[in-house]
């Protein structure tokens, strides 16, 4: 398999313990959010850590994230007993929403996404991440969507600070190093990780514990088609690194899998590039219309619901329509190179109708219903108001779904330990991020991908380090991210 010809985000770091003959306490495979979070926690816990990354640069799919990170307030920070109860109700509501929308039976895994979300945000801030744009998640009073400054993709904001902390701790990160095989050595209490460099040379590296953080496979259309035979022909929002390598490594080690054929879609992307049009555009009031100029779905429904509704329309596409009151559209049309800017400014309803090929009467009726607030009631009711379409110019953009996430993968416990079919853990093997299955069920919940990767990455790092340093019988694994990493990561 080839390697990407991208400029390195950082030079490979060589430090003590990176030599091929050395035994690492922890080897982390993959250098995205999950992998670096795991490496940081393992190193702070005292482990000798090595990170392997197949690409020429770190980051993977994490670098492409452009939305937000969800956080549910901690009940420990409540200012009154009444507020504490409100926060706990929001926690329960958020957990129920994840379980229902993602169709998962692993409630215990999902609960950690809620319980540790605020702590994770605080940890990222301690590393230097800044999230000045903070808005309540619709339907909640204590759940927030946190975004960096305009023009800074959230994946870049998070990755650069994770990388700085990794460098500060002297953790070796070997880029252009692909793990090709994982061989447990139970008698020695080790694992052998066979790696290949970009020139095809292979070597074996040994570790007491291994953490898989290799991501999903939504960047490989061939893999998607092999698991979902009637998958639509779509582009992908993913990096070319998202090829499912970790699934094969886990299989070698005897891991079990959950929902491996599940593939989620991002509903609004540019049809020829797969670039994501942020959900924030729809949250602020943009509506989706079909070729007839009519709304056909609640634009803020679960992503797969919106995606399938778009694919059911003529031409398997739709148009996002907004007016000048939608701040994110104004932002996109001002030439920001970090986000798609495919919105075409129009004079009014007539020009929008002509542009998308819809009848003027039908589109006028649709937008008039938005003005009267009818988009917030009835069969297609939105939880947030639609634009009123009173501030010219109007804007229109053609959109189409793209493959976005593969929520299935390696079965894990709440300790981030990889499980066998029997439910027993594979000794010394952990996993975090999109390579895992069960956490996400069969869907990807909006704005929980990064936080979920970091939450389970940190749990994996803590547990892998403890087992490596004290032995599997010395201290049981824990599903808490409350570790020395929280206090020292700043």
N, C-alpha and C positions, 0 to 999 in steps of 0.2 A: 504494500500500500504506500502511496506517495505521501510526501510531507508538504505543507503549505509553504509557498514562497512569500511569506510575509516578513516584514522587518521585525526584529525581536523587540518586544516591549522592554526587555531587560537582558543583559548578557547572562549566560549560565553561571550560577554561583557555585563555586567550588570551596568547600570548607571541610574541617575535620570530620571524618566519618563518611565522606562521600566516595572513598576509594572502593573499587570493585570488590576487594577481598574482605572488607570490613563487614561486620554484622550490625545492622541498624536495629535499634529498638523498634522503630516504626518506619515503615515505608508507606508513603501516600502516593497513590497513582491518580494523577489528574491535578491540575493547578488552576481550577476555577475557584469560585467562592467556597464551595464545600471543602475542597482539598486544602486551600490555604488556611481556612478557619480551623480545620482538623490539625494541620501541621503546627499552627501557632499554639493551640491548647496543649498538644502533646509535648512540644518543646518547653513551654512554661511549666508543665508538670515534671520536667526533668529528663525527658526521654531524648535520646539521640535520634534525630528525624532526617529522613531523606525524601524529597519530593521528585517524582518522575513526571515529565510532561512530553507527550509525543510531538506537539507542535513546536514551531520556532519561537512562540511567544506564549506567555501565560494568559489566562482569562477565559478561553473557550466561549461558550454561550453566555457566560455571566457578563462579559464585556458588551454584549448586544442588548442587554436589558434596558428598556427606555421608559418604564412606567413608574411604579412606586413600590414602597414596602409597607405592608400593613403592620400595625401594632395595636394590641388591645391593652388598655391601661391595667396596671397591677392593682388588685384590691388592697395590697399593703400600703399603697399611696393614697387611699381614699381619705377625704377630709371629714367624713362623717359615716356613721353606720348606714344611713340611708344611701349614701353614694356608694359605699362598699357593696351593698345589695344590688344596686343598679349595675355596677361593673360586673358582678358575678352573673347577672342576668344576660348582659351582653356577651360574656364569655360563653355561656350555654347556647345562646342564639347563634353566635358565630360558629361554634363547634357543630351544631345541628345543620347549619347551612353548608359547611364543608362536607359533612357526612352525606347529606342528601344530594348536593350538586355533583360531588365527585363519585357518588355511588360506591362508597367504601364501607367495609364491615370492620375495619381496623380503627375503632374509635379511640383506643388508647394511644395509637400513634398520632392521630390527628389532634388529640388533646394537648400534646406537647407543642404543637404549632401555635396554639392560643396562649397557653400558660407562659411560654418563654418568649413571646413576640416582643413585649416591651423591654425585657432584659436584653434581648438581641439588639434592639435599636440603641439602647444605652451603651452596650458594648461597642457597637460600631462608632458611636459618637466619641467614645473614649479613645478610639484609634485615630480620630480626627475627621471622620465623616460629618458632613453638614447637610441637614435636611430643613432648610428654611421655609419650604412650602408645605404646609400641614393643613389637611382638611378632614372633616369628619366623614367617615364612610357612611353612605346613605343607609338609613334604617337603624343606625346605632347612635348612642350618645357618648360612648367611651372607646370606640374603635376608630383609628386614624389612618389616613393614607399620607405617607411621608415622602416628599420629593426633594431632590437637590435643586440648586439654583437653575433657572431657565438656561437652556443651552448645554447643560451638563447631564448626559445620560446617567441614570442611577447606577448602571452596571460599572461604568467607568469610575464614578465617585467611590463606590465600594471597593472595587478591585485595586485601585491605586493605593488605598490605605491598608488593605490587607497585605499587599506586596511590600509596602514600606515596613510594616511590622515584621514580616517574614525576613526581610533583609536585616533589620535591627537585631533580630534574634540569631542571625547567622545560620539560618536553615538552608542547606544546600538544595537548589532547584536545578535539576538537570533537564534542560529542554532538548528537543530533537531525540528523545529517548522513549521509545515505545515499548510498553510491557506486552509481551506476546504469550506468556504462559505463567501460570501460578501453580506451584507444586508444593502441597503441604508436606512437612517432615515432622509428623507427630512425635516420633521417638526423640528427636532433637529439640522439640519445642520451637521449631522455626518454620519459615516458609521460604521457598526459593522463587524469586521473581526473575524470569528470563526476559531480558530486554534486548532490543535491537536499535542500533543507531541508524542515521539516515543513509549510511553507506552499506547497510545490510549486515553489519557485524553483530554477533550476538554474544552476550555475557550473562552470567548468573549473579544476582544479588540476593543476599540473605537478610532476613529480618525476623524478629520475634513476633511481630504483628504487622498486618497489612490493612490499609484502609483504601477501599475502592471509591473514587470520586471522579469517575470518568464521564459522567453525563449520560444522556439518552441517545437515541438513534434517529431523531427527527431530521437530522441533516443528511440522511441516506435514504433516498427515495426507493432504491432497490430493496433495502431492508424493510421499509414500510410495506411495500407491495408483497414481500414474501410472507408477511404476517397478516396482512389485510388485503386479501386478493381482489376485492372490488373497490379499493380505495380510489377516490377521485384523482384526477391528474392535476396536482397543485404544486406551486412553488413551496419553499420552506423559508421560515424566518431564522433558521439555525445556521450556526457556523459549520464549515465543512468538517470540523473536528468531531461533530456529534454523530458517530457511526456505530455506537453500541459495543465498543471494544470490551468494556468491563463486564458485559453479560457473558461473553465467552470465557473470560478469566474466572468469573464466579462459577460457571459450569464446570470448569476443570477442577475446582476446589470442592465440588459437591453441593453447591447452593441450590435452593429451591427458588421458584419464581412466582410472581403474582401479576395477573392482568398484562401479560407480555404483549398482547396484541392491541392494547389500548393506545390510540393516537388522538391527541387533541389538536384543534385548529384555532388559529387567531382569525377572527372574522373580518377585520378591516386592514388589508394590506394593499400596497400598490400592485396592480395586476402584472406588471412586467419585471418587478424586482423582488417582491416579497417583503419590502420595507414596511415596518409596522406603522400604521396611523394610530397614535395613542388613544386608549380608551377615554382619556380625559376630554377628547374632542366630543365624544358622544355624551359624556357626563355633563359637559357645559351647554349642551342643547342641540348639537347637530343630529339630524334625523336621517334614517335610511329610507330611500324610495326605490321602487323598481322601475323597469322600463316604461311602465304606464304612468309613472309619477305618483304612485301611492305607497304609503307605509305598509309594511307586511309583517313586522316583528317589533317587539319591545327592544329597542336598541341596547338596553342595559341588562338584558337577560344573560344567563350563563353563556360563555363564549361559544361552546359547541352548539347551543340552541340557535344562536344568531348565525353561526357559520352554515348550519344545515338549511336554515331558512333562506339565506342568500343563494346557496347552491340550487335551491328549488325554483329560483326565479329564471326568467328568460335570459339566456346567455350566461347563467351561473355567476352573475355579478349584480352589483347594486351601486347606487350613488349616495354618498354622504352629502347632505345639503345643509348649509348654515348661513347665518347672516353675520354682520360685522360685530354683533354683540358677543359672539363666541371668541373669547380671548385666545384660546389655543390655536384657533384657525388664523387669527391675525398674526400670531407669533410664527406659525409655520410659513405664512406667505411673506414674511419679512426677511427671508433668505437665510434662516438658520440652517447651517450645513449638517447639524447633528441629527436632524429629524426630517422626515419626508415633507416636501413642500409642493405637493401636486394639486393643491386646491386652485381652481381657476376663478378669479373674481368676475362676477356677472353684474349687469345693471339692475336686473329685477327678475320677476317670475318668468316673463316671456323669454329672456335670454337663457335662463336655466333650462326651461322646457325645451328650447331649440337645441341646446347643447347636449342634453341627454336623450333627445328624440322622443320625449313624452308629450302627450297632449296638454295644451295650456290649461284647459278647464280642469282636468284631473289634478294637475300639480297645484293649481291655484286653490282648489278645494282642500287639498292636503295641508298646504301651508296656512290656509285660513283656519283650519281646525286647530293647528298649533297655536295660532294667535289667541283663539278663544279658550285655550287650555284643555281642549278635548283630547289631546295626546296623553294627558295624565289620567284619563278615565276610560272605561270600556275594555274591550278585549286586548288592545295593544298598550295598556296603561304603563307609563314610565314611572319609576320611583322618583326621578328628578325631572323638573320641567324641561320641555323642549324650547328651543329658541322661538321668539315671537315673530320673527321675520318682519321686523319693522325698521331695521337699521341697514340701509344699503351701504356698500354693495352686498349682494348675496354671493355665496360660493358653492361650487359643486366639485366633487372628486369621485372618480370611478374607483370602486374597491372590490376585492375578491378575497375569499379566505385563503390561508396558506397553512401548511403543517407547522405546528408550533411546539408541541411537547409530547413526550412519550411517558405517561405517568406510571406505567407498569415497569417491573424490573425485579431486582433481587429482593427476596423477602428478608426483612430485618425485624429485630425486636425494638422495644423502646430504649434499649441500651446501644442501638445502632449496630448490634451484632448480626452478622449474616447467618441465616437459618437454613437448616436442611429440611427436606420434606417431612421428617419426623418431628420438626419443631425444635430440635436441639441445635445449639449454635455450632457453626464451623469454628473450631478452636483457632483463636488468633486473627480472625477475619472480620472486618467491619466495613460498613458502606454508608455513604451519605450523598444526598443530592439526587439528581434525576436518574441515576443508575438504580435506585431503590424502587421497590414496588410495595404496595400496601398503604403507604403514607398518603398517596394521592388517589387511590382507588382507580377509577377509569376516566378521570377528568383532571383538568388543571385549574385550580381556583385562582381568580384574579389577584395578582400582587402578593402571593404567598410563596412563589417559587424561590426567590432569593433568600427570604427569611427562613424558609424550610431547609434550604441547603446549608445555611449557616448554623441553624439550630442543631441539625443532626451531624454536621461536620464537627462542631464543638463537642457534642456528646461522644462521637466516635474518637476524637482526639484524646479526650480525658480517659476514656475506658481503655483504648489501645495502649496508652502510656502506662496506666496502672498495671495492666496485665503483663506488659513487657518488663516492667521494673520489679514487680513483686511476684510474678507467676500467677497462673490462672487460679490457684487456690489461695493466694494471699489476700486478695480483696475483691469483693464482688463488683461487677460493673454497675454503674449508676446512670440514671437517665436525667440527671440534672446538669445544667451548664454552669452551676455555681462552683467555680473552680478558681485556682490561683490565676487563671488567665483573665478573669474578669477584673481583678484588682491590678494586675501587672501590665495589661495590654495597652495602657495609655502611654 
